[in-house]
């Protein structure tokens, strides 16, 4: 029988956020594969766990996935952990999960912290539909192209960014996406945790002046919640809308006032359009 691969979520900052189930798995598996053995050792030492560690990171992922797959075939139980958060979310794990499935091993996720989930629920921005885009490209041209690709997605946009790029990225977001509501979450669960909220223009101005550190999550309001572009008013369109409202039982004076508001016109401007349509 093939063994079991556990994908164990670890704290993104505060060590008390680790689950009892995660600790039990880390105690009992045959091997723990981690991004940085020194980093994971600090977590294990804090909870007095002694187990064998092996490195598994982006630079050795291809070869290590094969080695770990062979161990799974032999019946071993292996835990995969990243330096912080859930393995596979912008961290190595995909290849070993793929190989584990191919060799018939059981794959078990051990849930826990995910930075972008914590950021979006604290942002004050809608959470009913979320698009997670990982890290934005580092080069300006590539970054703006990526923002163009995701601009019209009808979901709250959630992105990772680095401290030295956040100011430039906010400017690009403002220019490509428009002045949407947004939040910048930094150092979540840690001592200097901070969530700054405002329009993209306001946040771009703020972080253009501030130097920040730590892990950053950027949450941006969806396209559907941004005020839609109004139809260009014409005598015909104003007349048509007034008649539609009147058919709904709205009196003529109120219908004209409502149509004017919908087209972004003053009442007198709408009346002039209406007169031209006759």
Backbone as CSV, one residue per row, in Angstrom:
resi,resn,N_x,N_y,N_z,CA_x,CA_y,CA_z,C_x,C_y,C_z
1,UNK,0.838,-1.198,0.000,0.000,0.000,0.000,0.871,1.245,0.000
2,UNK,0.522,2.191,-0.855,1.256,3.459,-0.870,0.954,4.236,0.392
3,UNK,1.853,5.145,0.730,1.724,5.902,1.970,0.776,7.089,1.846
4,UNK,0.961,8.045,2.766,0.085,9.214,2.828,0.901,10.493,2.791
5,UNK,0.452,11.438,1.973,1.072,12.751,1.908,0.152,13.749,2.609
6,UNK,0.678,14.403,3.643,-0.091,15.399,4.382,0.381,16.803,3.985
7,UNK,-0.556,17.665,3.650,-0.247,19.062,3.344,-0.626,19.864,4.577
8,UNK,0.388,20.227,5.357,0.152,20.795,6.687,0.320,22.312,6.683
9,UNK,-0.763,23.018,6.994,-0.698,24.473,7.108,-0.031,24.856,8.430
10,UNK,0.875,25.819,8.367,1.563,26.304,9.567,1.245,27.789,9.760
11,UNK,1.531,28.350,10.929,1.193,29.758,11.199,1.846,30.724,10.214
12,UNK,1.150,31.836,9.935,1.728,32.878,9.078,2.430,33.934,9.921
13,UNK,2.420,33.753,11.225,3.074,34.702,12.121,3.013,34.207,13.557
14,UNK,1.850,34.326,14.151,1.645,33.923,15.537,1.640,32.398,15.645
15,UNK,2.580,31.844,16.393,2.718,30.395,16.488,1.508,29.715,17.126
16,UNK,0.719,30.461,17.890,-0.442,29.874,18.537,-1.560,29.554,17.547
17,UNK,-1.408,29.974,16.298,-2.432,29.707,15.293,-2.331,28.310,14.695
18,UNK,-1.323,27.537,15.055,-1.210,26.179,14.542,-2.289,25.314,15.197
19,UNK,-2.806,24.327,14.458,-3.871,23.492,15.007,-3.300,22.271,15.732
20,UNK,-4.106,21.708,16.630,-3.694,20.493,17.338,-3.468,19.347,16.347
21,UNK,-4.319,19.289,15.327,-4.190,18.232,14.334,-2.883,18.357,13.566
22,UNK,-2.502,19.596,13.221,-1.242,19.803,12.507,-0.062,19.330,13.347
23,UNK,-0.072,19.671,14.627,1.027,19.262,15.515,1.100,17.745,15.634
24,UNK,-0.049,17.089,15.708,-0.067,15.635,15.824,0.509,14.980,14.571
25,UNK,0.163,15.516,13.406,0.702,14.981,12.153,2.215,15.172,12.109
26,UNK,2.684,16.357,12.490,4.124,16.631,12.458,4.888,15.737,13.429
27,UNK,4.246,15.325,14.486,4.891,14.415,15.458,5.000,12.994,14.929
28,UNK,4.003,12.559,14.153,3.876,11.130,13.863,4.283,10.697,12.451
29,UNK,4.453,11.641,11.519,4.847,11.221,10.166,6.283,10.711,10.156
30,UNK,6.623,10.005,9.099,7.983,9.476,8.965,8.977,10.561,8.557
31,UNK,8.471,11.594,7.874,9.369,12.611,7.328,8.610,13.916,7.118
32,UNK,9.287,15.042,7.388,8.707,16.355,7.131,9.530,17.029,6.040
33,UNK,8.898,17.372,4.935,9.566,18.080,3.834,9.190,19.553,3.939
34,UNK,10.196,20.428,3.974,9.922,21.844,4.233,10.788,22.755,3.357
35,UNK,10.329,23.997,3.186,11.067,24.980,2.386,12.444,25.256,2.972
36,UNK,12.458,25.549,4.266,13.701,25.897,4.955,13.737,25.113,6.261
37,UNK,14.637,24.156,6.341,14.688,23.298,7.529,14.938,24.104,8.800
38,UNK,15.712,25.176,8.708,15.987,25.998,9.892,14.731,26.696,10.382
39,UNK,13.922,27.164,9.453,12.684,27.863,9.812,11.700,26.888,10.464
40,UNK,11.518,25.730,9.833,10.581,24.742,10.373,11.056,24.197,11.715
41,UNK,12.367,24.097,11.889,12.916,23.604,13.149,12.520,24.512,14.317
42,UNK,12.427,25.807,14.070,12.006,26.735,15.123,10.582,26.420,15.586
43,UNK,9.709,26.109,14.630,8.326,25.743,14.963,8.293,24.438,15.751
44,UNK,9.038,23.453,15.281,9.052,22.158,15.962,9.626,22.275,17.375
45,UNK,10.696,23.042,17.514,11.301,23.209,18.833,10.350,23.904,19.799
46,UNK,9.588,24.865,19.300,8.645,25.594,20.147,7.608,24.645,20.746
47,UNK,7.208,23.632,19.964,6.199,22.683,20.444,6.813,21.340,20.850
48,UNK,8.130,21.331,21.008,8.862,20.151,21.496,8.586,18.921,20.635
49,UNK,8.704,19.129,19.339,8.530,18.033,18.392,9.881,17.690,17.790
50,UNK,10.184,16.402,17.784,11.435,15.935,17.190,11.093,15.001,16.037
51,UNK,11.527,15.375,14.837,11.250,14.527,13.684,12.292,14.816,12.609
52,UNK,12.333,13.949,11.621,13.313,14.094,10.551,12.835,15.122,9.527
53,UNK,13.742,16.025,9.126,13.427,17.068,8.158,14.218,16.877,6.875
54,UNK,13.603,17.268,5.769,14.286,17.266,4.486,13.821,18.506,3.720
55,UNK,14.707,19.104,2.935,14.340,20.327,2.213,13.485,20.012,0.992
56,UNK,12.525,20.882,0.730,11.678,20.777,-0.460,11.286,22.194,-0.850
57,UNK,12.009,22.763,-1.828,11.772,24.150,-2.205,11.825,24.295,-3.726
58,UNK,11.626,25.522,-4.212,11.505,25.740,-5.657,12.746,25.341,-6.439
59,UNK,13.900,25.329,-5.785,15.142,25.029,-6.503,15.427,23.526,-6.618
60,UNK,14.801,22.715,-5.755,15.037,21.271,-5.860,13.737,20.491,-6.008
61,UNK,12.653,21.199,-6.317,11.326,20.586,-6.328,11.219,19.405,-7.289
62,UNK,11.764,19.539,-8.493,11.634,18.466,-9.479,12.255,17.158,-8.992
63,UNK,13.517,17.230,-8.566,14.201,16.011,-8.117,13.618,15.489,-6.816
64,UNK,13.323,16.406,-5.891,12.835,15.997,-4.570,11.450,15.359,-4.662
65,UNK,10.631,15.827,-5.583,9.297,15.246,-5.741,9.397,13.774,-6.133
66,UNK,10.367,13.448,-6.980,10.558,12.054,-7.378,11.021,11.217,-6.196
67,UNK,11.945,11.753,-5.422,12.455,11.040,-4.247,11.340,10.785,-3.234
68,UNK,10.525,11.816,-2.999,9.437,11.670,-2.039,8.366,10.706,-2.558
69,UNK,8.143,10.725,-3.876,7.177,9.797,-4.464,7.622,8.357,-4.249
70,UNK,8.916,8.104,-4.380,9.451,6.751,-4.142,9.212,6.329,-2.693
71,UNK,9.382,7.258,-1.779,9.141,6.950,-0.360,7.660,6.641,-0.115
72,UNK,6.791,7.392,-0.801,5.357,7.135,-0.655,4.992,5.752,-1.193
73,UNK,5.587,5.373,-2.306,5.351,4.046,-2.869,5.748,2.966,-1.869
74,UNK,6.797,3.241,-1.109,7.279,2.280,-0.109,6.428,2.284,1.158
75,UNK,5.417,3.173,1.207,4.512,3.177,2.353,4.761,4.246,3.388
76,UNK,5.662,5.176,3.123,5.989,6.213,4.109,4.856,7.234,4.238
77,UNK,4.821,7.896,5.401,3.923,9.031,5.611,4.790,10.287,5.620
78,UNK,4.402,11.271,4.833,5.221,12.477,4.658,4.357,13.721,4.839
79,UNK,4.889,14.691,5.578,4.218,15.980,5.734,4.957,17.018,4.902
80,UNK,4.208,17.819,4.164,4.769,18.946,3.421,4.379,20.226,4.145
81,UNK,5.362,21.069,4.445,5.064,22.362,5.065,5.832,23.457,4.327
82,UNK,5.252,24.644,4.291,5.964,25.805,3.746,6.459,26.619,4.931
83,UNK,7.191,27.683,4.671,7.698,28.506,5.775,6.557,29.131,6.566
84,UNK,5.463,29.430,5.890,4.310,30.038,6.557,3.064,29.805,5.717
85,UNK,1.967,29.467,6.372,0.710,29.308,5.667,0.495,27.919,5.095
86,UNK,-0.294,27.844,4.049,-0.714,26.569,3.468,0.156,26.183,2.282
87,UNK,0.729,24.986,2.279,1.570,24.546,1.160,0.793,24.591,-0.154
88,UNK,1.465,25.043,-1.209,0.836,25.096,-2.519,0.254,26.450,-2.864
89,UNK,0.064,27.319,-1.869,-0.437,28.670,-2.129,0.783,29.582,-2.270
90,UNK,1.210,29.784,-3.515,2.424,30.562,-3.824,3.665,29.964,-3.168
91,UNK,3.624,28.686,-2.875,4.765,27.958,-2.318,4.801,26.572,-2.959
92,UNK,5.959,25.889,-2.939,6.062,24.564,-3.553,5.097,23.560,-2.927
93,UNK,4.554,22.667,-3.721,3.715,21.552,-3.266,3.034,20.870,-4.451
94,UNK,2.747,21.632,-5.502,1.980,21.083,-6.620,2.596,19.813,-7.188
95,UNK,3.902,19.824,-7.424,4.524,18.676,-8.096,4.461,17.407,-7.252
96,UNK,4.693,17.536,-5.963,4.653,16.333,-5.134,3.219,15.831,-4.970
97,UNK,2.251,16.756,-4.934,0.848,16.337,-4.868,0.484,15.575,-6.137
98,UNK,0.912,16.113,-7.271,0.654,15.465,-8.555,1.264,14.065,-8.601
99,UNK,2.520,13.948,-8.156,3.200,12.644,-8.173,2.570,11.676,-7.165
100,UNK,2.152,12.189,-6.014,1.516,11.339,-5.001,0.236,10.718,-5.564
101,UNK,-0.537,11.519,-6.272,-1.766,11.008,-6.878,-1.440,9.952,-7.925
102,UNK,-0.390,10.209,-8.722,-0.010,9.274,-9.786,0.436,7.924,-9.233
103,UNK,1.097,7.917,-8.069,1.584,6.649,-7.509,0.578,6.001,-6.576
104,UNK,-0.595,6.598,-6.442,-1.647,5.984,-5.644,-1.605,6.276,-4.163
105,UNK,-0.841,7.294,-3.764,-0.791,7.659,-2.345,-2.032,8.451,-1.961
106,UNK,-2.342,8.439,-0.678,-3.453,9.243,-0.164,-2.945,10.654,0.099
107,UNK,-3.701,11.646,-0.339,-3.316,13.044,-0.129,-4.308,13.668,0.851
108,UNK,-3.788,14.154,1.976,-4.652,14.681,3.040,-4.270,16.125,3.363
109,UNK,-5.175,17.094,3.142,-4.886,18.475,3.540,-5.187,18.673,5.027
110,UNK,-4.275,19.328,5.719,-4.476,19.675,7.134,-4.662,21.187,7.176
111,UNK,-5.900,21.658,7.300,-6.188,23.091,7.124,-5.597,23.985,8.206
112,UNK,-5.444,25.251,7.830,-4.909,26.241,8.761,-4.842,27.601,8.108
113,UNK,-3.863,28.391,8.487,-3.779,29.784,8.052,-3.470,29.926,6.567
114,UNK,-4.127,30.940,5.942,-3.833,31.375,4.583,-3.866,32.895,4.617
115,UNK,-2.782,33.545,4.262,-2.682,35.005,4.403,-3.778,35.744,3.642
116,UNK,-4.043,35.352,2.394,-4.991,36.141,1.604,-6.426,36.014,2.122
117,UNK,-6.756,34.890,2.738,-8.093,34.737,3.317,-8.255,35.674,4.509
118,UNK,-7.259,35.723,5.371,-7.310,36.623,6.527,-7.382,38.078,6.101
119,UNK,-6.673,38.410,5.027,-6.677,39.790,4.536,-8.038,40.192,4.002
120,UNK,-8.647,39.323,3.219,-9.911,39.702,2.578,-11.055,39.779,3.580
121,UNK,-11.079,38.932,4.598,-12.190,38.988,5.554,-12.083,40.211,6.460
122,UNK,-10.888,40.771,6.588,-10.712,41.969,7.411,-10.718,43.252,6.594
123,UNK,-10.852,43.139,5.289,-10.716,44.299,4.410,-11.938,45.208,4.397
124,UNK,-13.106,44.650,4.689,-14.333,45.420,4.561,-14.860,45.423,3.146
125,UNK,-14.265,44.620,2.280,-14.674,44.501,0.883,-15.376,43.154,0.702
126,UNK,-16.339,43.102,-0.187,-17.176,41.918,-0.366,-16.374,40.626,-0.488
127,UNK,-16.868,39.569,0.178,-16.166,38.280,0.191,-16.957,37.163,-0.479
128,UNK,-18.089,37.484,-1.104,-18.922,36.420,-1.655,-18.325,35.793,-2.906
129,UNK,-17.419,36.508,-3.582,-16.725,35.968,-4.750,-15.322,36.571,-4.774
130,UNK,-14.313,35.693,-4.751,-12.927,36.146,-4.615,-12.074,35.569,-5.738
131,UNK,-11.234,36.422,-6.331,-10.237,35.953,-7.295,-8.859,36.173,-6.685
132,UNK,-8.112,35.085,-6.480,-6.759,35.177,-5.945,-5.769,35.071,-7.087
133,UNK,-4.966,36.122,-7.273,-4.042,36.160,-8.406,-2.588,35.960,-8.053
134,UNK,-2.283,35.586,-6.800,-0.890,35.383,-6.421,-0.097,36.682,-6.497
135,UNK,1.197,36.578,-6.795,2.055,37.754,-6.901,1.907,38.417,-8.268
136,UNK,1.846,39.739,-8.283,1.880,40.470,-9.539,3.288,40.397,-10.130
137,UNK,3.439,40.463,-11.463,4.773,40.467,-12.076,5.616,41.636,-11.572
138,UNK,6.914,41.442,-11.537,7.810,42.475,-11.010,8.051,43.619,-11.988
139,UNK,7.986,43.333,-13.312,8.222,44.371,-14.306,6.944,45.143,-14.596
140,UNK,7.081,46.450,-14.732,5.930,47.336,-14.908,5.037,46.923,-16.079
141,UNK,5.626,46.676,-17.242,4.844,46.320,-18.419,4.058,45.035,-18.219
142,UNK,4.726,44.027,-17.663,4.064,42.743,-17.402,2.981,42.908,-16.344
143,UNK,3.262,43.732,-15.353,2.299,43.948,-14.266,1.019,44.599,-14.798
144,UNK,1.177,45.631,-15.616,0.010,46.320,-16.165,-0.773,45.409,-17.123
145,UNK,-0.074,44.570,-17.858,-0.734,43.613,-18.743,-1.572,42.636,-17.924
146,UNK,-1.012,42.178,-16.808,-1.751,41.249,-15.933,-2.982,41.927,-15.342
147,UNK,-2.844,43.176,-14.949,-3.984,43.915,-14.390,-5.072,44.103,-15.439
148,UNK,-4.685,44.321,-16.689,-5.647,44.432,-17.781,-6.432,43.124,-17.924
149,UNK,-5.723,41.999,-17.754,-6.349,40.682,-17.909,-7.401,40.413,-16.839
150,UNK,-7.163,40.907,-15.630,-8.082,40.596,-14.526,-9.032,41.750,-14.197
151,UNK,-8.933,42.850,-14.939,-9.677,44.071,-14.625,-11.181,43.850,-14.509
152,UNK,-11.766,43.091,-15.420,-13.221,42.967,-15.475,-13.764,41.709,-14.802
153,UNK,-12.923,41.000,-14.077,-13.405,39.817,-13.356,-14.412,40.258,-12.286
154,UNK,-15.616,39.680,-12.264,-16.641,40.105,-11.293,-16.435,39.482,-9.916
155,UNK,-15.280,39.743,-9.343,-14.958,39.216,-8.021,-13.965,40.150,-7.342
156,UNK,-13.928,40.113,-6.028,-12.920,40.864,-5.293,-11.540,40.329,-5.678
157,UNK,-10.630,41.218,-6.041,-9.284,40.816,-6.458,-8.359,40.784,-5.249
158,UNK,-7.618,39.692,-5.095,-6.700,39.544,-3.970,-5.332,39.156,-4.516
159,UNK,-4.325,39.939,-4.170,-2.989,39.773,-4.742,-1.928,39.854,-3.652
160,UNK,-0.815,39.179,-3.869,0.338,39.309,-2.985,1.294,40.335,-3.590
161,UNK,2.002,41.060,-2.739,2.989,42.011,-3.219,4.124,42.126,-2.213
162,UNK,5.267,42.595,-2.691,6.436,42.763,-1.840,6.526,44.208,-1.343
163,UNK,7.191,44.447,-0.221,7.290,45.804,0.326,7.925,46.810,-0.636
164,UNK,8.940,46.395,-1.385,9.630,47.346,-2.258,8.887,47.624,-3.555
165,UNK,7.812,46.853,-3.830,7.047,47.090,-5.051,5.644,47.623,-4.800
166,UNK,5.186,47.627,-3.557,3.790,47.944,-3.280,3.401,49.333,-3.781
167,UNK,4.253,50.333,-3.620,3.920,51.699,-4.048,3.702,51.760,-5.555
168,UNK,4.611,51.174,-6.328,4.488,51.183,-7.784,3.275,50.372,-8.239
169,UNK,3.030,49.262,-7.573,1.894,48.426,-7.947,0.570,49.133,-7.686
170,UNK,0.487,49.883,-6.597,-0.736,50.619,-6.291,-1.014,51.679,-7.352
171,UNK,0.033,52.332,-7.833,-0.130,53.324,-8.906,-0.654,52.639,-10.168
172,UNK,-0.074,51.493,-10.514,-0.518,50.761,-11.696,-1.965,50.288,-11.539
173,UNK,-2.307,49.814,-10.342,-3.678,49.366,-10.088,-4.660,50.518,-10.268
174,UNK,-4.309,51.684,-9.747,-5.159,52.867,-9.865,-5.356,53.253,-11.333
175,UNK,-4.270,53.246,-12.087,-4.334,53.688,-13.487,-5.026,52.668,-14.391
176,UNK,-4.888,51.382,-14.083,-5.479,50.346,-14.936,-6.895,49.965,-14.495
177,UNK,-7.107,49.856,-13.192,-8.393,49.378,-12.674,-9.376,50.492,-12.354
178,UNK,-8.871,51.716,-12.207,-9.722,52.810,-11.767,-9.609,52.989,-10.264
179,UNK,-10.263,54.024,-9.743,-10.101,54.361,-8.328,-11.042,53.552,-7.440
180,UNK,-10.784,52.266,-7.353,-11.628,51.366,-6.562,-11.262,51.408,-5.079
181,UNK,-12.190,50.937,-4.262,-11.879,50.742,-2.848,-10.878,49.596,-2.736
182,UNK,-9.985,49.696,-1.776,-8.960,48.661,-1.621,-8.461,48.616,-0.181
183,UNK,-7.676,47.584,0.109,-7.063,47.456,1.428,-5.677,46.850,1.259
184,UNK,-4.741,47.333,2.040,-3.385,46.786,2.076,-3.181,46.175,3.458
185,UNK,-3.093,44.845,3.501,-2.901,44.137,4.770,-1.443,43.719,4.883
186,UNK,-0.854,44.026,6.027,0.583,43.785,6.207,0.869,43.118,7.539
187,UNK,1.808,42.166,7.536,2.254,41.503,8.759,1.096,40.883,9.549
188,UNK,0.198,40.205,8.843,-0.970,39.616,9.489,-0.582,38.628,10.586
189,UNK,-1.260,38.723,11.703,-1.094,37.920,12.937,0.191,38.232,13.694
190,UNK,0.998,39.152,13.178,2.266,39.478,13.830,2.138,40.745,14.686
191,UNK,3.206,41.106,15.369,3.199,42.226,16.301,2.801,43.533,15.627
192,UNK,3.281,43.783,14.428,3.015,45.049,13.745,1.939,44.903,12.657
193,UNK,0.969,44.031,12.913,-0.129,43.824,11.965,-0.841,45.141,11.656
194,UNK,-1.175,45.333,10.361,-1.801,46.590,9.954,-2.635,46.365,8.696
195,UNK,-3.828,46.949,8.663,-4.645,46.943,7.457,-5.037,48.377,7.144
196,UNK,-4.539,48.886,6.027,-4.857,50.246,5.586,-5.951,50.159,4.526
197,UNK,-7.007,50.949,4.700,-8.148,50.905,3.785,-8.359,52.261,3.144
198,UNK,-8.862,52.273,1.903,-9.129,53.527,1.212,-9.234,53.295,-0.280
199,UNK,-9.286,54.361,-1.041,-9.272,54.262,-2.493,-7.856,53.952,-2.973
200,UNK,-7.739,53.364,-4.142,-6.409,53.059,-4.675,-5.557,54.317,-4.794
201,UNK,-6.174,55.430,-5.163,-5.423,56.685,-5.287,-4.861,57.114,-3.936
202,UNK,-5.656,56.945,-2.878,-5.227,57.328,-1.529,-4.107,56.419,-1.035
203,UNK,-4.258,55.122,-1.283,-3.246,54.166,-0.838,-1.949,54.337,-1.625
204,UNK,-2.069,54.655,-2.923,-0.875,54.889,-3.737,-0.107,56.092,-3.213
205,UNK,-0.828,57.127,-2.823,-0.179,58.325,-2.275,0.489,58.011,-0.934
206,UNK,-0.210,57.267,-0.101,0.335,56.927,1.217,1.607,56.102,1.122
207,UNK,1.561,55.021,0.327,2.722,54.136,0.262,3.818,54.667,-0.655
208,UNK,3.501,55.739,-1.374,4.551,56.420,-2.121,5.452,57.213,-1.200
209,UNK,4.950,57.491,0.008,5.707,58.266,0.995,6.271,57.393,2.110
210,UNK,5.646,56.233,2.346,6.052,55.361,3.450,6.937,54.219,2.976
211,UNK,7.863,53.837,3.822,8.674,52.648,3.580,8.146,51.554,4.500
212,UNK,7.758,50.418,3.932,7.142,49.367,4.737,7.935,48.064,4.651
213,UNK,7.665,47.190,5.595,8.303,45.875,5.633,7.219,44.814,5.797
214,UNK,7.613,43.577,5.595,6.715,42.466,5.882,5.954,41.943,4.681
215,UNK,5.198,40.873,4.942,4.371,40.259,3.906,3.148,41.134,3.652
216,UNK,2.771,41.318,2.384,1.681,42.231,2.034,0.637,41.527,1.169
217,UNK,-0.633,41.778,1.514,-1.753,41.308,0.703,-2.549,42.534,0.266
218,UNK,-2.847,42.608,-1.034,-3.612,43.715,-1.591,-4.997,43.213,-1.978
219,UNK,-6.033,43.838,-1.428,-7.425,43.460,-1.697,-8.089,44.616,-2.440
220,UNK,-8.730,44.318,-3.575,-9.299,45.373,-4.426,-10.751,45.042,-4.778
221,UNK,-11.588,46.047,-4.673,-13.003,45.938,-5.002,-13.215,45.428,-6.424
222,UNK,-14.236,44.621,-6.610,-14.529,44.040,-7.926,-15.006,45.085,-8.927
223,UNK,-14.875,44.750,-10.203,-15.283,45.665,-11.263,-16.775,45.968,-11.198
224,UNK,-17.584,44.969,-10.853,-19.036,45.141,-10.868,-19.525,46.144,-9.840
225,UNK,-18.716,46.414,-8.813,-19.126,47.355,-7.779,-18.643,48.767,-8.064
226,UNK,-17.838,48.919,-9.110,-17.409,50.252,-9.517,-18.547,50.882,-10.306
227,UNK,-18.780,52.148,-10.126,-19.881,52.816,-10.815,-19.769,52.603,-12.324
228,UNK,-20.800,52.030,-12.946,-20.732,51.745,-14.378,-20.729,53.021,-15.216
229,UNK,-20.163,52.902,-16.414,-20.174,54.049,-17.312,-21.597,54.286,-17.794
230,UNK,-22.042,55.529,-17.733,-23.400,55.843,-18.164,-23.476,55.889,-19.690
231,UNK,-24.656,55.530,-20.183,-24.917,55.649,-21.610,-24.875,57.126,-21.991
232,UNK,-24.281,57.421,-23.129,-24.229,58.811,-23.578,-25.645,59.318,-23.831
233,UNK,-26.070,60.398,-23.150,-27.447,60.878,-23.310,-27.689,61.507,-24.675
234,UNK,-28.814,61.154,-25.255,-29.260,61.752,-26.506,-30.746,62.077,-26.341
235,UNK,-31.313,62.971,-27.177,-32.751,63.242,-27.086,-33.587,61.970,-27.143
236,UNK,-33.178,61.025,-28.013,-33.939,59.786,-28.162,-33.842,58.912,-26.910
237,UNK,-32.624,58.788,-26.340,-32.462,57.930,-25.165,-33.174,58.492,-23.944
238,UNK,-33.175,59.821,-23.797,-33.880,60.445,-22.673,-35.386,60.233,-22.829
239,UNK,-35.896,60.465,-24.019,-37.322,60.287,-24.280,-37.754,58.843,-24.043
240,UNK,-36.924,57.908,-24.501,-37.234,56.492,-24.341,-37.295,56.111,-22.866
241,UNK,-36.338,56.609,-22.088,-36.305,56.246,-20.669,-37.479,56.865,-19.908
242,UNK,-37.839,58.099,-20.231,-38.983,58.744,-19.575,-40.260,57.952,-19.850
243,UNK,-40.441,57.522,-21.098,-41.632,56.755,-21.454,-41.661,55.409,-20.724
244,UNK,-40.480,54.775,-20.575,-40.413,53.499,-19.852,-40.856,53.680,-18.410
245,UNK,-40.387,54.757,-17.791,-40.741,55.019,-16.400,-42.223,55.342,-16.249
246,UNK,-42.762,56.087,-17.201,-44.186,56.423,-17.159,-45.048,55.169,-17.303
247,UNK,-44.591,54.208,-18.133,-45.319,52.950,-18.279,-45.310,52.146,-16.980
248,UNK,-44.277,52.374,-16.160,-44.182,51.696,-14.872,-45.036,52.367,-13.800
249,UNK,-45.711,53.476,-14.204,-46.589,54.150,-13.264,-46.003,55.383,-12.625
250,UNK,-44.819,55.792,-13.070,-44.174,56.987,-12.516,-44.744,58.220,-13.230
251,UNK,-45.082,59.253,-12.473,-45.620,60.450,-13.115,-44.541,61.150,-13.934
252,UNK,-44.970,61.991,-14.883,-44.056,62.599,-15.832,-42.940,63.406,-15.209
253,UNK,-43.252,64.186,-14.188,-42.257,65.037,-13.540,-41.183,64.198,-12.846
254,UNK,-41.634,63.161,-12.128,-40.698,62.278,-11.420,-39.883,61.450,-12.398
255,UNK,-40.523,61.029,-13.504,-39.827,60.232,-14.516,-38.679,61.024,-15.131
256,UNK,-38.947,62.307,-15.417,-37.901,63.157,-15.986,-36.746,63.331,-15.007
257,UNK,-37.081,63.534,-13.733,-36.056,63.719,-12.707,-35.196,62.464,-12.554
258,UNK,-35.854,61.301,-12.570,-35.122,60.045,-12.418,-34.241,59.768,-13.628
259,UNK,-34.754,60.016,-14.814,-33.972,59.798,-16.034,-32.748,60.704,-16.060
260,UNK,-32.935,61.953,-15.619,-31.817,62.894,-15.571,-30.703,62.368,-14.672
261,UNK,-31.087,61.822,-13.511,-30.101,61.297,-12.568,-29.363,60.105,-13.157
262,UNK,-30.102,59.223,-13.828,-29.494,58.024,-14.410,-28.472,58.374,-15.496
263,UNK,-28.718,59.447,-16.218,-27.811,59.852,-17.298,-26.783,60.887,-16.859
264,UNK,-26.816,61.232,-15.565,-25.837,62.189,-15.063,-26.079,63.604,-15.529
265,UNK,-27.360,63.952,-15.734,-27.707,65.288,-16.200,-28.495,66.051,-15.131
266,UNK,-28.509,67.371,-15.275,-29.399,68.161,-14.429,-30.811,68.024,-14.995
267,UNK,-31.811,68.389,-14.191,-33.194,68.267,-14.647,-33.451,69.153,-15.868
268,UNK,-32.859,70.360,-15.870,-33.060,71.279,-16.991,-32.420,70.751,-18.275
269,UNK,-31.257,70.109,-18.134,-30.592,69.530,-19.305,-31.436,68.394,-19.877
270,UNK,-31.975,67.558,-18.996,-32.809,66.440,-19.447,-34.066,66.949,-20.138
271,UNK,-34.639,68.029,-19.583,-35.848,68.604,-20.183,-35.552,69.121,-21.587
272,UNK,-34.359,69.733,-21.755,-33.988,70.250,-23.061,-33.837,69.115,-24.089
273,UNK,-33.228,67.993,-23.639,-33.105,66.819,-24.506,-34.487,66.300,-24.882
274,UNK,-35.377,66.283,-23.884,-36.721,65.753,-24.109,-37.475,66.607,-25.138
275,UNK,-37.311,67.896,-25.043,-37.957,68.810,-25.980,-37.414,68.610,-27.401
276,UNK,-36.112,68.347,-27.511,-35.499,68.130,-28.820,-35.986,66.865,-29.487
277,UNK,-36.461,65.909,-28.666,-36.907,64.638,-29.221,-38.303,64.718,-29.830
278,UNK,-39.007,65.809,-29.566,-40.388,65.924,-30.050,-40.427,66.362,-31.518
